[in-house]
Amino acid sequence: MAQAPVQTIHRDPQLFYWILFPITAVMILTGILRHYATVLMASAPKQLDQKTMREQRSLLHGINVRTNFHTLSRKSFNARRDALTAAYESGAYLKDPERRGQAPPNPMSDPSSMEGMMGMMKNQMAMVIPNTLIMSWINAFFSGYVIMKLPFPLTIKFKSMLQAGVATKDMDPRWMSSISWYFLCIFGLQPVFNFLLGSDNAASQMAQQMGQMGPQAGQMFGPGVDPDKQFLAEAENLAVIEHYSVLDGIENRLLQGIKA
């Protein structure tokens, strides 16, 4: 079978230095500035009162018992489940027991909720504004340039991702455009930011977006959430657990391991 001829594009070698390096350097510097801007704009966490802290910690206690029930003996698990279920159903851990059964307050009228929304808006603006400026800069000066060829083969499915801004049909998918290099920098600079700023940094856009999408305690106790419904739901989750322990039959397993 005849092999396809190797596709060669004659490019100015200076394109590699005047396009790839500037885009990479600008992305790194933008990430560092985004990190320090986020740190400066971050507001100090509001200290919770004792009742609010007890309400949140008691719900997390039930979640931890449900998640790690297999490490407890049946007697210990049943004692914890009965105590937590009774407290959840009676509303003993609620911050405002007199508001039980009422609709949660409007988040727009809660000053603490507004502060959280403003913080999220600041983080979003710290990502949107630099991306818009960098994308405009690349489209104005580097649009349509092919800057490098990847050293490994790729399928045709990668063509639209790696050759954004280059309207060609027959070009090898291994060739990469300047706009595609910008998108790859968004995904691939996290190790660089970890090295420069530490693992707990605000420079990576993808890390921030994944963190906002993932389950967090802030979303669990966010504005507009009814804690009474959360307690009742957790009581049902604890009630349907069929307990087993990792220590069940440990003697027989130990003896079988010794005999083997």
Beta strands, then each sheet from edge to edge (+ up, - down):
strand 1: 146-149
strand 2: 175-177
sheet 1: 1+ 2-
end
